[in-house]
Amino acid sequence: MDNRELAVSRILTAVVSEARKMAAEGVAAPEDIDQAMTNGALFKKPPFAYTLEVGAEAMDARLKEYAAKYGKQFE
Amino acid sequence: MEVKRIGIVGAGVMGGEIAFVATQAGIPVVMKDVENRFLEAGVEKARQIYAFKVKRRRMTQEEFDEKIKLISTTLEYAPFAEVDFVIEAVPENLELKQRVFAELEAACGPGTVLASNTSALSITAIAAKTGCADRVAGMHFFNPVSMMRLVEVISGEGTSESTAAAVCALAEALGKAPIRCKDSAGFIVNRLLCAAMMEAIRCEADGLLTRAEIDNALVKPDAGLPIGLFKMADQLGIDLLYKVMKILEGAFGERLAVPGAIEKLYEEGALGVKAGRGFYEYGQS
Protein backbone atom coordinates (compact mmCIF):
# COMPACT_ATOMS: atom_id res chain seq x y z
CA MET A 1 0.00 0.00 0.00
CA ASP A 2 1.57 3.33 -0.98
CA ASN A 3 1.06 6.56 0.99
CA ARG A 4 -1.87 7.66 -1.14
CA GLU A 5 -3.69 4.39 -0.61
CA LEU A 6 -2.88 4.42 3.09
CA ALA A 7 -4.25 7.96 3.54
CA VAL A 8 -7.51 7.05 1.76
CA SER A 9 -7.75 3.84 3.79
CA ARG A 10 -7.17 5.62 7.11
CA ILE A 11 -9.75 8.32 6.34
CA LEU A 12 -12.50 5.96 5.14
CA THR A 13 -11.76 3.53 7.99
CA ALA A 14 -11.99 6.34 10.57
CA VAL A 15 -15.51 6.97 9.24
CA VAL A 16 -16.30 3.25 9.57
CA SER A 17 -15.15 3.23 13.19
CA GLU A 18 -17.28 6.25 14.10
CA ALA A 19 -20.29 4.97 12.12
CA ARG A 20 -20.20 1.64 14.01
CA LYS A 21 -20.34 3.53 17.32
CA MET A 22 -23.17 5.69 15.99
CA ALA A 23 -25.21 2.64 14.97
CA ALA A 24 -24.48 0.92 18.31
CA GLU A 25 -25.72 4.04 20.14
CA GLY A 26 -28.96 3.80 18.18
CA VAL A 27 -28.58 7.22 16.54
CA ALA A 28 -29.59 5.68 13.21
CA ALA A 29 -29.58 2.29 11.50
CA PRO A 30 -26.57 1.30 9.33
CA GLU A 31 -28.51 1.53 6.06
CA ASP A 32 -29.80 4.99 7.05
CA ILE A 33 -26.28 6.13 7.95
CA ASP A 34 -25.05 5.01 4.51
CA GLN A 35 -27.93 6.73 2.76
CA ALA A 36 -27.30 9.95 4.72
CA MET A 37 -23.61 9.96 3.74
CA THR A 38 -24.55 9.30 0.11
CA ASN A 39 -27.22 12.02 -0.12
CA GLY A 40 -25.75 14.54 2.35
CA ALA A 41 -21.99 14.28 1.77
CA LEU A 42 -21.94 12.64 -1.69
CA PHE A 43 -19.78 9.74 -0.43
CA LYS A 44 -19.52 7.05 -3.10
CA LYS A 45 -18.23 4.69 -0.41
CA PRO A 46 -20.37 5.21 2.69
CA PRO A 47 -19.09 3.31 5.76
CA PHE A 48 -21.17 0.13 5.76
CA ALA A 49 -20.96 -0.35 1.98
CA TYR A 50 -17.20 0.21 2.25
CA THR A 51 -17.03 -2.44 4.98
CA LEU A 52 -18.76 -4.93 2.66
CA GLU A 53 -16.31 -4.06 -0.09
CA VAL A 54 -13.30 -4.60 2.18
CA GLY A 55 -14.86 -7.65 3.88
CA ALA A 56 -16.15 -7.64 7.45
CA GLU A 57 -13.29 -9.70 8.89
CA ALA A 58 -10.63 -7.75 7.02
CA MET A 59 -12.21 -4.54 8.35
CA ASP A 60 -12.13 -5.83 11.95
CA ALA A 61 -8.44 -6.70 11.54
CA ARG A 62 -7.71 -3.32 9.97
CA LEU A 63 -9.45 -1.44 12.79
CA LYS A 64 -7.31 -3.31 15.35
CA GLU A 65 -4.12 -2.61 13.43
CA TYR A 66 -4.93 1.09 12.95
CA ALA A 67 -5.94 1.51 16.61
CA ALA A 68 -2.51 0.22 17.64
CA LYS A 69 -0.65 2.34 15.07
CA TYR A 70 -2.66 5.56 14.75
CA GLY A 71 -4.82 6.05 17.83
CA LYS A 72 -8.06 5.88 19.77
CA GLN A 73 -10.25 6.98 16.87
CA PHE A 74 -10.04 3.40 15.53
CA GLU A 75 -10.88 1.65 18.82
CA MET B 1 -51.02 16.88 7.24
CA GLU B 2 -50.84 18.94 4.07
CA VAL B 3 -48.63 22.02 4.43
CA LYS B 4 -50.31 25.06 2.87
CA ARG B 5 -47.97 27.83 4.00
CA ILE B 6 -44.45 27.76 5.46
CA GLY B 7 -42.87 30.36 7.71
CA ILE B 8 -39.08 30.70 7.48
CA VAL B 9 -37.25 32.49 10.29
CA GLY B 10 -33.80 33.73 9.29
CA ALA B 11 -33.49 34.88 5.70
CA GLY B 12 -29.81 34.20 5.07
CA VAL B 13 -28.50 32.05 2.25
CA MET B 14 -29.98 28.96 3.91
CA GLY B 15 -33.37 30.66 4.37
CA GLY B 16 -33.33 31.75 0.72
CA GLU B 17 -32.48 28.24 -0.44
CA ILE B 18 -35.29 26.79 1.66
CA ALA B 19 -37.68 29.40 0.19
CA PHE B 20 -36.62 28.16 -3.23
CA VAL B 21 -37.29 24.45 -2.56
CA ALA B 22 -40.63 25.22 -0.88
CA THR B 23 -41.94 27.48 -3.64
CA GLN B 24 -40.62 25.11 -6.28
CA ALA B 25 -43.00 22.55 -4.75
CA GLY B 26 -45.76 25.17 -4.99
CA ILE B 27 -45.93 26.03 -1.29
CA PRO B 28 -46.10 29.77 -0.43
CA VAL B 29 -43.56 31.00 2.13
CA VAL B 30 -43.26 33.99 4.41
CA MET B 31 -39.71 34.86 5.44
CA LYS B 32 -39.01 36.71 8.67
CA ASP B 33 -35.83 38.42 9.74
CA VAL B 34 -34.82 41.33 11.95
CA GLU B 35 -33.66 43.72 9.21
CA ASN B 36 -34.82 44.43 5.66
CA ARG B 37 -31.35 43.89 4.21
CA PHE B 38 -31.39 40.26 5.42
CA LEU B 39 -34.85 39.73 3.93
CA GLU B 40 -33.65 41.18 0.64
CA ALA B 41 -30.62 38.87 0.65
CA GLY B 42 -32.82 35.83 1.29
CA VAL B 43 -35.27 36.67 -1.50
CA GLU B 44 -32.35 37.46 -3.80
CA LYS B 45 -30.90 33.98 -3.16
CA ALA B 46 -34.16 32.32 -4.25
CA ARG B 47 -34.43 34.65 -7.27
CA GLN B 48 -30.89 33.74 -8.36
CA ILE B 49 -31.67 30.02 -8.38
CA TYR B 50 -34.88 30.61 -10.36
CA ALA B 51 -33.15 33.08 -12.72
CA PHE B 52 -30.59 30.41 -13.54
CA LYS B 53 -33.43 28.09 -14.56
CA VAL B 54 -34.89 30.78 -16.82
CA LYS B 55 -31.49 31.33 -18.37
CA ARG B 56 -31.14 27.60 -19.03
CA ARG B 57 -34.66 27.62 -20.53
CA ARG B 58 -35.93 25.22 -17.90
CA MET B 59 -38.50 27.80 -16.87
CA THR B 60 -40.39 30.61 -18.62
CA GLN B 61 -40.43 34.22 -17.43
CA GLU B 62 -44.14 33.82 -16.52
CA GLU B 63 -43.37 30.77 -14.37
CA PHE B 64 -40.54 32.73 -12.74
CA ASP B 65 -42.92 35.57 -11.87
CA GLU B 66 -45.47 33.11 -10.42
CA LYS B 67 -42.83 31.49 -8.21
CA ILE B 68 -41.47 34.80 -6.90
CA LYS B 69 -45.03 35.85 -6.03
CA LEU B 70 -45.16 32.89 -3.61
CA ILE B 71 -42.46 34.53 -1.46
CA SER B 72 -43.46 37.25 1.01
CA THR B 73 -41.37 38.85 3.76
CA THR B 74 -41.98 40.32 7.19
CA LEU B 75 -40.15 41.93 10.10
CA GLU B 76 -42.96 40.95 12.52
CA TYR B 77 -44.34 37.59 13.56
CA ALA B 78 -47.97 38.53 12.78
CA PRO B 79 -48.17 36.57 9.48
CA PHE B 80 -46.99 33.45 11.34
CA ALA B 81 -50.51 33.04 12.75
CA GLU B 82 -51.40 31.76 9.27
CA VAL B 83 -48.60 29.24 8.70
CA ASP B 84 -48.88 25.54 9.48
CA PHE B 85 -45.15 24.77 9.38
CA VAL B 86 -42.12 26.83 10.44
CA ILE B 87 -38.50 26.23 9.48
CA GLU B 88 -36.03 28.17 11.64
CA ALA B 89 -32.66 29.02 10.06
CA VAL B 90 -31.17 31.70 12.32
CA PRO B 91 -27.44 31.66 13.31
CA GLU B 92 -26.18 28.70 15.38
CA ASN B 93 -26.53 30.16 18.85
CA LEU B 94 -28.53 28.23 21.44
CA GLU B 95 -29.86 31.25 23.38
CA LEU B 96 -30.97 32.92 20.15
CA LYS B 97 -32.74 29.77 18.94
CA GLN B 98 -34.40 29.24 22.34
CA ARG B 99 -35.74 32.79 22.19
CA VAL B 100 -36.95 32.35 18.61
CA PHE B 101 -38.82 29.15 19.52
CA ALA B 102 -40.48 30.80 22.50
CA GLU B 103 -41.56 33.64 20.15
CA LEU B 104 -42.84 31.10 17.62
CA GLU B 105 -44.90 29.34 20.29
CA ALA B 106 -46.62 32.65 21.01
CA ALA B 107 -47.03 33.68 17.37
CA CYS B 108 -48.20 30.46 15.71
CA GLY B 109 -51.36 28.43 15.99
CA PRO B 110 -51.44 25.40 18.33
CA GLY B 111 -51.11 22.91 15.48
CA THR B 112 -48.07 24.45 13.79
CA VAL B 113 -44.97 22.26 13.45
CA LEU B 114 -41.83 24.12 14.57
CA ALA B 115 -38.69 22.76 12.88
CA SER B 116 -35.10 23.88 13.36
CA ASN B 117 -32.51 23.69 10.60
CA THR B 118 -29.72 23.51 13.19
CA SER B 119 -26.65 21.58 12.08
CA ALA B 120 -25.25 20.98 15.53
CA LEU B 121 -27.38 22.11 18.47
CA SER B 122 -29.58 19.81 20.53
CA ILE B 123 -33.26 19.82 19.57
CA THR B 124 -34.19 19.05 23.18
CA ALA B 125 -32.26 22.14 24.30
CA ILE B 126 -33.75 24.34 21.56
CA ALA B 127 -37.29 23.34 22.68
CA ALA B 128 -36.48 23.70 26.41
CA LYS B 129 -37.88 27.24 26.81
CA THR B 130 -41.20 26.38 25.15
CA GLY B 131 -44.23 24.55 26.48
CA CYS B 132 -44.66 22.71 23.19
CA ALA B 133 -41.62 20.43 22.81
CA ASP B 134 -43.93 17.86 21.21
CA ARG B 135 -44.23 20.13 18.14
CA VAL B 136 -40.49 20.86 17.88
CA ALA B 137 -38.16 18.76 15.70
CA GLY B 138 -34.94 19.10 13.72
CA MET B 139 -35.09 19.46 9.94
CA HIS B 140 -31.48 19.69 8.83
CA PHE B 141 -31.01 20.60 5.17
CA PHE B 142 -27.62 20.37 3.45
CA ASN B 143 -25.90 23.05 1.45
CA PRO B 144 -26.70 23.82 -1.32
CA VAL B 145 -30.29 22.91 -0.44
CA SER B 146 -31.37 23.10 -4.07
CA MET B 147 -28.91 20.31 -4.96
CA MET B 148 -28.58 18.06 -1.90
CA ARG B 149 -31.28 15.43 -1.35
CA LEU B 150 -30.67 14.66 2.31
CA VAL B 151 -32.73 16.07 5.15
CA GLU B 152 -31.88 14.77 8.62
CA VAL B 153 -35.08 14.62 10.69
CA ILE B 154 -34.24 14.79 14.38
CA SER B 155 -36.51 13.92 17.29
CA GLY B 156 -35.72 15.57 20.61
CA GLU B 157 -36.80 14.05 23.94
CA GLY B 158 -40.23 15.66 23.73
CA THR B 159 -40.86 15.41 19.97
CA SER B 160 -44.10 13.56 19.18
CA GLU B 161 -44.24 10.84 16.58
CA SER B 162 -46.76 12.84 14.54
CA THR B 163 -44.39 15.86 14.47
CA ALA B 164 -41.46 13.76 13.22
CA ALA B 165 -43.75 12.15 10.63
CA ALA B 166 -44.96 15.60 9.49
CA VAL B 167 -41.35 16.77 9.02
CA CYS B 168 -40.56 13.66 6.96
CA ALA B 169 -43.70 14.17 4.86
CA LEU B 170 -42.81 17.79 4.11
CA ALA B 171 -39.22 16.82 3.21
CA GLU B 172 -40.61 14.28 0.73
CA ALA B 173 -43.06 16.83 -0.68
CA LEU B 174 -40.02 19.07 -1.31
CA GLY B 175 -38.37 16.25 -3.28
CA LYS B 176 -35.91 15.37 -0.52
CA ALA B 177 -34.85 12.06 1.04
CA PRO B 178 -35.45 12.34 4.79
CA ILE B 179 -33.48 10.17 7.23
CA ARG B 180 -34.59 10.03 10.85
CA CYS B 181 -32.05 10.13 13.63
CA LYS B 182 -31.74 10.70 17.36
CA ASP B 183 -30.83 14.03 18.94
CA SER B 184 -27.14 13.19 19.21
CA ALA B 185 -24.21 15.62 18.74
CA GLY B 186 -23.47 16.23 15.05
CA PHE B 187 -26.43 14.02 14.08
CA ILE B 188 -25.19 11.68 11.30
CA VAL B 189 -23.39 13.54 8.53
CA ASN B 190 -21.51 16.26 10.41
CA ARG B 191 -20.18 13.78 12.97
CA LEU B 192 -18.87 11.41 10.27
CA LEU B 193 -17.55 14.20 8.03
CA CYS B 194 -15.67 15.67 10.98
CA ALA B 195 -14.23 12.22 11.81
CA ALA B 196 -13.00 12.03 8.20
CA MET B 197 -11.50 15.54 8.32
CA MET B 198 -9.78 14.86 11.64
CA GLU B 199 -8.14 11.74 10.18
CA ALA B 200 -7.09 13.65 7.05
CA ILE B 201 -5.42 16.23 9.30
CA ARG B 202 -3.64 13.42 11.24
CA CYS B 203 -2.42 11.90 7.96
CA GLU B 204 -0.83 15.19 7.02
CA ALA B 205 0.62 15.70 10.51
CA ASP B 206 2.13 12.19 10.31
CA GLY B 207 3.96 13.29 7.15
CA LEU B 208 2.15 10.78 4.96
CA LEU B 209 1.22 13.29 2.25
CA THR B 210 0.59 17.02 1.87
CA ARG B 211 -2.99 18.30 2.20
CA ALA B 212 -3.17 18.86 -1.57
CA GLU B 213 -2.04 15.29 -2.18
CA ILE B 214 -4.58 13.94 0.30
CA ASP B 215 -7.38 15.94 -1.36
CA ASN B 216 -6.25 14.72 -4.74
CA ALA B 217 -6.25 11.07 -3.59
CA LEU B 218 -9.75 11.41 -2.09
CA VAL B 219 -11.38 12.58 -5.31
CA LYS B 220 -9.92 9.75 -7.42
CA PRO B 221 -12.43 7.04 -8.33
CA ASP B 222 -11.21 4.58 -5.67
CA ALA B 223 -12.20 6.94 -2.82
CA GLY B 224 -14.83 8.80 -4.80
CA LEU B 225 -15.40 11.97 -2.78
CA PRO B 226 -16.78 14.88 -4.83
CA ILE B 227 -14.21 17.26 -3.35
CA GLY B 228 -11.15 16.91 -1.11
CA LEU B 229 -11.72 17.24 2.64
CA PHE B 230 -9.37 20.20 3.19
CA LYS B 231 -11.03 22.05 0.34
CA MET B 232 -14.46 21.13 1.72
CA ALA B 233 -13.43 22.47 5.14
CA ASP B 234 -12.49 25.81 3.55
CA GLN B 235 -15.82 25.96 1.72
CA LEU B 236 -17.91 25.11 4.77
CA GLY B 237 -15.98 27.67 6.82
CA ILE B 238 -13.38 26.97 9.52
CA ASP B 239 -15.50 28.87 12.09
CA LEU B 240 -18.51 26.60 11.50
CA LEU B 241 -16.32 23.49 11.65
CA TYR B 242 -14.65 24.72 14.83
CA LYS B 243 -18.07 25.12 16.47
CA VAL B 244 -19.30 21.69 15.35
CA MET B 245 -16.04 20.00 16.39
CA LYS B 246 -16.19 21.69 19.82
CA ILE B 247 -19.65 20.20 20.30
CA LEU B 248 -18.40 16.76 19.16
CA GLU B 249 -15.41 17.01 21.52
CA GLY B 250 -17.76 17.86 24.39
CA ALA B 251 -20.00 14.89 23.61
CA PHE B 252 -17.49 12.20 22.60
CA GLY B 253 -14.16 13.28 24.12
CA GLU B 254 -10.63 12.91 22.88
CA ARG B 255 -11.26 10.80 19.78
CA LEU B 256 -13.29 13.65 18.21
CA ALA B 257 -11.31 16.53 19.72
CA VAL B 258 -10.80 19.76 17.73
CA PRO B 259 -7.53 19.27 15.79
CA GLY B 260 -4.72 21.74 16.50
CA ALA B 261 -4.68 22.74 12.83
CA ILE B 262 -8.34 23.83 12.97
CA GLU B 263 -7.83 25.70 16.25
CA LYS B 264 -4.85 27.56 14.78
CA LEU B 265 -6.69 28.62 11.59
CA TYR B 266 -9.68 29.69 13.68
CA GLU B 267 -7.56 31.85 15.98
CA GLU B 268 -5.79 33.42 13.01
CA GLY B 269 -9.09 34.28 11.35
CA ALA B 270 -8.20 32.07 8.41
CA LEU B 271 -11.81 30.95 8.08
CA GLY B 272 -11.64 29.46 4.60
CA VAL B 273 -12.74 30.64 1.15
CA LYS B 274 -14.74 33.58 2.53
CA ALA B 275 -11.66 34.92 4.35
CA GLY B 276 -9.26 34.41 1.42
CA ARG B 277 -7.32 31.82 3.42
CA GLY B 278 -7.97 28.58 5.25
CA PHE B 279 -6.13 25.35 4.60
CA TYR B 280 -5.42 26.88 1.18
CA GLU B 281 -4.84 30.43 -0.07
CA TYR B 282 -7.55 32.05 -2.23
CA GLY B 283 -7.30 35.16 -4.38
CA GLN B 284 -9.17 38.16 -2.99
CA SER B 285 -12.50 38.49 -4.74
HADDOCK unambig.tbl for C-alpha pairs under 7 A between the chains (distance, minus, plus):
assign (segid A and resid 3 and name CA) (segid B and resid 208 and name CA) 5.90 0.50 0.50
assign (segid A and resid 3 and name CA) (segid B and resid 209 and name CA) 6.86 0.50 0.50
assign (segid A and resid 4 and name CA) (segid B and resid 214 and name CA) 6.99 0.50 0.50
assign (segid A and resid 4 and name CA) (segid B and resid 217 and name CA) 6.06 0.50 0.50
assign (segid A and resid 7 and name CA) (segid B and resid 203 and name CA) 6.20 0.50 0.50
assign (segid A and resid 7 and name CA) (segid B and resid 214 and name CA) 6.81 0.50 0.50
assign (segid A and resid 8 and name CA) (segid B and resid 217 and name CA) 6.81 0.50 0.50
assign (segid A and resid 8 and name CA) (segid B and resid 218 and name CA) 6.23 0.50 0.50
assign (segid A and resid 8 and name CA) (segid B and resid 223 and name CA) 6.56 0.50 0.50
assign (segid A and resid 10 and name CA) (segid B and resid 199 and name CA) 6.91 0.50 0.50
assign (segid A and resid 11 and name CA) (segid B and resid 196 and name CA) 5.27 0.50 0.50
assign (segid A and resid 11 and name CA) (segid B and resid 199 and name CA) 5.39 0.50 0.50
assign (segid A and resid 11 and name CA) (segid B and resid 200 and name CA) 6.00 0.50 0.50
assign (segid A and resid 12 and name CA) (segid B and resid 196 and name CA) 6.81 0.50 0.50
assign (segid A and resid 14 and name CA) (segid B and resid 195 and name CA) 6.41 0.50 0.50
assign (segid A and resid 14 and name CA) (segid B and resid 196 and name CA) 6.25 0.50 0.50
assign (segid A and resid 14 and name CA) (segid B and resid 199 and name CA) 6.64 0.50 0.50
assign (segid A and resid 15 and name CA) (segid B and resid 192 and name CA) 5.66 0.50 0.50
assign (segid A and resid 15 and name CA) (segid B and resid 195 and name CA) 5.98 0.50 0.50
assign (segid A and resid 15 and name CA) (segid B and resid 196 and name CA) 5.74 0.50 0.50
assign (segid A and resid 18 and name CA) (segid B and resid 192 and name CA) 6.62 0.50 0.50
assign (segid A and resid 19 and name CA) (segid B and resid 192 and name CA) 6.85 0.50 0.50
assign (segid A and resid 27 and name CA) (segid B and resid 181 and name CA) 5.38 0.50 0.50
assign (segid A and resid 27 and name CA) (segid B and resid 182 and name CA) 4.76 0.50 0.50
assign (segid A and resid 27 and name CA) (segid B and resid 184 and name CA) 6.69 0.50 0.50
assign (segid A and resid 28 and name CA) (segid B and resid 181 and name CA) 5.10 0.50 0.50
assign (segid A and resid 28 and name CA) (segid B and resid 182 and name CA) 6.86 0.50 0.50
assign (segid A and resid 32 and name CA) (segid B and resid 179 and name CA) 6.36 0.50 0.50
assign (segid A and resid 33 and name CA) (segid B and resid 188 and name CA) 6.58 0.50 0.50
assign (segid A and resid 36 and name CA) (segid B and resid 150 and name CA) 6.27 0.50 0.50
assign (segid A and resid 36 and name CA) (segid B and resid 179 and name CA) 6.67 0.50 0.50
assign (segid A and resid 36 and name CA) (segid B and resid 189 and name CA) 6.54 0.50 0.50
assign (segid A and resid 37 and name CA) (segid B and resid 189 and name CA) 5.98 0.50 0.50
assign (segid A and resid 39 and name CA) (segid B and resid 148 and name CA) 6.44 0.50 0.50
assign (segid A and resid 39 and name CA) (segid B and resid 149 and name CA) 5.44 0.50 0.50
assign (segid A and resid 39 and name CA) (segid B and resid 150 and name CA) 4.98 0.50 0.50
assign (segid A and resid 40 and name CA) (segid B and resid 142 and name CA) 6.22 0.50 0.50
assign (segid A and resid 40 and name CA) (segid B and resid 148 and name CA) 6.21 0.50 0.50
assign (segid A and resid 40 and name CA) (segid B and resid 149 and name CA) 6.72 0.50 0.50
assign (segid A and resid 40 and name CA) (segid B and resid 150 and name CA) 4.92 0.50 0.50
assign (segid A and resid 40 and name CA) (segid B and resid 189 and name CA) 6.69 0.50 0.50
assign (segid A and resid 41 and name CA) (segid B and resid 189 and name CA) 6.94 0.50 0.50
assign (segid A and resid 42 and name CA) (segid B and resid 225 and name CA) 6.66 0.50 0.50
assign (segid A and resid 42 and name CA) (segid B and resid 226 and name CA) 6.43 0.50 0.50
assign (segid A and resid 43 and name CA) (segid B and resid 224 and name CA) 6.67 0.50 0.50
assign (segid A and resid 43 and name CA) (segid B and resid 225 and name CA) 5.45 0.50 0.50
assign (segid A and resid 44 and name CA) (segid B and resid 224 and name CA) 5.29 0.50 0.50
assign (segid A and resid 44 and name CA) (segid B and resid 225 and name CA) 6.43 0.50 0.50
assign (segid A and resid 45 and name CA) (segid B and resid 223 and name CA) 6.87 0.50 0.50
assign (segid A and resid 45 and name CA) (segid B and resid 224 and name CA) 6.91 0.50 0.50
assign (segid A and resid 72 and name CA) (segid B and resid 255 and name CA) 5.87 0.50 0.50
assign (segid A and resid 73 and name CA) (segid B and resid 255 and name CA) 4.91 0.50 0.50
